[in-house]
Amino acid sequence: MIVELLIIGLGYVGLPLAYETARAGANVTGYDTNPGRVSMLNAGMSPVDDLSDNDIARMQADGFSAVSELPDIKPDVIVICVPTPLSEDDGPDLTAVRKAAGAAALMLRPGTLVSLESTTYPGTTEEVVRPILELASGLTAGEDFHLVFSPERIDPGNPEFGLANTPKVVGGVTRACAEAGADFYGKICRQVVIAKSTREAEMAKLLENTYRHVNIALVNEMAVFCHEMDIDLWDAIECASTKPFGFQAFRPGPGVGGHCIPIDPNYLSYKVRQLGYPFRFVELAQEINRRMPAYVVTRAAEMLNDAGMPLKGSLVALMGVTYKPDIADQRESPAPQVARKLMARGAALRYHDPYVQGWTVDGERIGFWNPAEDHADLVILLQAHSSYDLQTLTDSAPMLLDTTGRVPRERPQVETFLVPGAVALRRRPRRGGPRQPAGARGTRQACARLAAGQGKEPRTR
């Protein structure tokens, strides 16, 4: 595989692609408008979870280079991997896509393959990207150059599936475009699936994430009323999962995070609204998932109240502030929303996360909670990182609200997110004296084992 490849956008999508193509023998140039990120990469440091510093060094040895200025090259393949955030009206913000398409147009020559991987609404490739490329270059897509859409399907931190072994969907402006895209991606992916057109490929990505979004909202809604009905939804999910057909398990949590699930369904909803229809499923799912952080705070206040303590003035420690376990990615994490609502009600806040060095919410720096030295009136487990010793946490925390369903539920001081249970009563502090957590004797020593290998400051990648 000897091609000149330009990747525009060096984030969670662009860098894994750069790694696999460089390893396959392509001459890869990565272009990113963030000079800090480019400097970090050229210094051999990885800014994403799925690649280590050693992986970056290997890429560089294979010829990869990162630049913050548009390079003077004529690549055989150009892949656009830039962010597509939501605009203020919850529609797609395609500013970065338009700029990247304009940059790609300056490098087009007959035979070039251009692939858009940025998630967006159906029609973007042909209605937005294609006109920019054709107008600036004077070339015609499908005749002079190839244009495809190939959605990224990276699951950050997934140890089993990555770019190479996840089927790659490719949709082209023409069949010849799709075949050119399949030929390129087939060099690095074990399976390539050709869609009918770019629109079907664009819709496939939105369908995947809208499916997850709606089903997560379903179990989040059930979590609320199952708590009121004294039903252990976690156990019900495990029982339902034993059915070998017709059921896929989704689990509730404090909200949804990451770039895809909280955002991608809005692209589809935006396009549907343009047709004059409401997309009630997506809008309702968004409403349910967005209110989960407030529900966490309500449950926290109830636990403290049952123990004779107000939320105002209580010290609450949030454990795991990334959007999923065992990664540093904080994109759209529900943790800041939980923190914001706790602080609004007067709680004193600390955080613990082995992947996050320094955490701020609305410009306010949240102090790091050291379980070996600090007490907390209430611990809220938002992400169950594998480095956490959950049994020790269960034994040691004065009060614990588990939003993950991972903590053993037999302890009286533990209340799971779904199951109502007895909350450990705590002695009120003596008037004028400092408040101490119940069962403080031995707690700090036990908590010291909570996150093995960690001191006062969390480790970073």
BELLINNOR-V447412 format. One record per residue. SS is DSSP state (h for helix, s for strand, l for the rest). OMEGA is omega in whole degrees, 0 to 359 (999 if undefined). Layout:
[[SS/OMEGA] [SS/OMEGA]]
This chain:
[[l/179] [l/177] [l/172] [s/186] [s/173] [s/176] [s/180] [s/183] [l/186] [l/179] [l/183] [l/178] [l/186] [h/185] [h/174] [h/176] [h/178] [h/181] [h/183] [h/181] [h/177] [h/179] [h/180] [l/175] [l/179] [l/173] [s/193] [s/171] [s/178] [s/181] [s/178] [l/183] [l/178] [l/183] [h/179] [h/179] [h/179] [h/178] [h/179] [h/180] [h/181] [h/174] [l/176] [l/181] [l/182] [l/177] [l/183] [l/185] [l/190] [l/177] [l/178] [l/175] [h/177] [h/177] [h/178] [h/178] [h/179] [h/177] [h/179] [h/177] [h/178] [l/176] [l/179] [l/174] [s/179] [s/182] [s/177] [l/174] [l/183] [l/185] [l/178] [l/180] [l/175] [l/187] [l/173] [l/182] [s/175] [s/179] [s/181] [s/184] [l/185] [l/181] [l/174] [l/181] [l/176] [s/174] [l/182] [l/179] [l/178] [l/171] [l/180] [s/175] [l/185] [l/181] [h/182] [h/179] [h/180] [h/179] [h/179] [h/177] [h/176] [h/178] [h/180] [h/181] [h/181] [l/185] [l/183] [l/172] [l/180] [l/179] [l/180] [l/173] [s/174] [s/179] [s/174] [s/177] [l/181] [l/181] [l/182] [l/182] [l/180] [l/180] [l/184] [h/184] [h/184] [h/184] [h/184] [h/186] [h/184] [h/180] [h/179] [h/181] [h/185] [h/183] [h/184] [h/185] [h/185] [l/179] [l/183] [l/178] [s/180] [l/177] [l/182] [l/178] [s/182] [s/179] [s/180] [s/167] [s/179] [l/187] [l/173] [l/181] [l/181] [l/174] [l/185] [l/177] [l/180] [l/184] [l/185] [l/185] [l/176] [l/183] [l/187] [l/186] [l/172] [l/181] [l/184] [s/178] [s/180] [s/174] [s/184] [s/174] [l/173] [l/177] [h/179] [h/177] [h/181] [h/180] [h/176] [h/177] [h/179] [h/179] [h/179] [h/183] [h/179] [l/178] [l/184] [l/181] [l/184] [l/181] [l/176] [s/180] [s/181] [s/178] [l/182] [l/178] [l/179] [h/182] [h/178] [h/178] [h/177] [h/180] [h/181] [h/180] [h/180] [h/178] [h/180] [h/186] [h/175] [h/176] [h/179] [h/182] [h/183] [h/182] [h/174] [h/177] [h/179] [h/182] [h/175] [h/177] [h/180] [h/180] [h/183] [h/184] [h/175] [h/176] [h/180] [h/183] [l/180] [l/179] [l/177] [l/183] [h/178] [h/180] [h/178] [h/178] [h/180] [h/178] [h/180] [h/182] [h/179] [l/177] [l/187] [l/180] [l/171] [l/179] [l/172] [l/185] [l/167] [l/186] [l/182] [l/179] [l/184] [l/183] [l/177] [l/183] [l/184] [l/182] [l/192] [l/192] [h/179] [h/190] [h/188] [h/180] [h/178] [h/177] [h/179] [h/178] [h/178] [h/181] [h/179] [h/179] [h/178] [h/178] [l/179] [l/180] [l/169] [l/176] [l/192] [h/181] [h/182] [h/182] [h/178] [h/178] [h/179] [h/180] [h/182] [h/183] [h/180] [h/182] [l/182] [h/177] [h/178] [h/178] [h/177] [h/181] [h/177] [h/179] [h/178] [h/179] [h/179] [h/179] [h/180] [h/180] [h/178] [h/178] [l/178] [l/183] [l/175] [l/175] [l/179] [l/179] [l/178] [l/178] [s/182] [s/178] [s/176] [s/180] [s/180] [l/185] [l/173] [l/186] [l/176] [l/183] [l/168] [l/172] [l/180] [l/185] [l/180] [l/185] [l/177] [l/177] [l/177] [l/184] [h/178] [h/178] [h/176] [h/181] [h/182] [h/182] [h/176] [h/180] [h/179] [h/179] [l/170] [l/180] [l/170] [s/192] [s/170] [s/179] [s/172] [s/176] [l/182] [l/183] [l/186] [l/179] [l/181] [l/183] [s/178] [s/176] [s/182] [l/178] [l/180] [s/180] [s/179] [s/182] [s/179] [s/180] [l/178] [l/185] [l/180] [l/187] [l/188] [l/172] [l/173] [l/178] [l/180] [s/174] [s/176] [s/178] [s/181] [l/177] [l/182] [l/176] [l/184] [l/179] [l/179] [s/174] [l/188] [h/178] [h/177] [h/177] [h/179] [h/182] [h/195] [h/186] [l/177] [l/171] [l/185] [s/172] [s/183] [s/179] [l/188] [l/183] [l/184] [l/185] [l/175] [l/191] [l/184] [l/184] [l/185] [l/183] [l/182] [s/172] [s/179] [s/182] [l/188] [l/190] [l/175] [l/180] [l/180] [l/177] [l/182] [l/176] [l/184] [l/180] [l/175] [l/179] [l/174] [l/182] [l/178] [l/181] [l/180] [l/178] [l/179] [l/179] [l/177] [l/178] [l/185] [l/182] [l/178] [l/183] [h/183] [h/180] [h/180] [h/180] [h/179] [l/179] [l/188] [l/179] [s/188] [l/176] [l/182] [l/177] [l/182] [l/181] [l/179] [l/176] [l/175] [l/179] [l/999]]
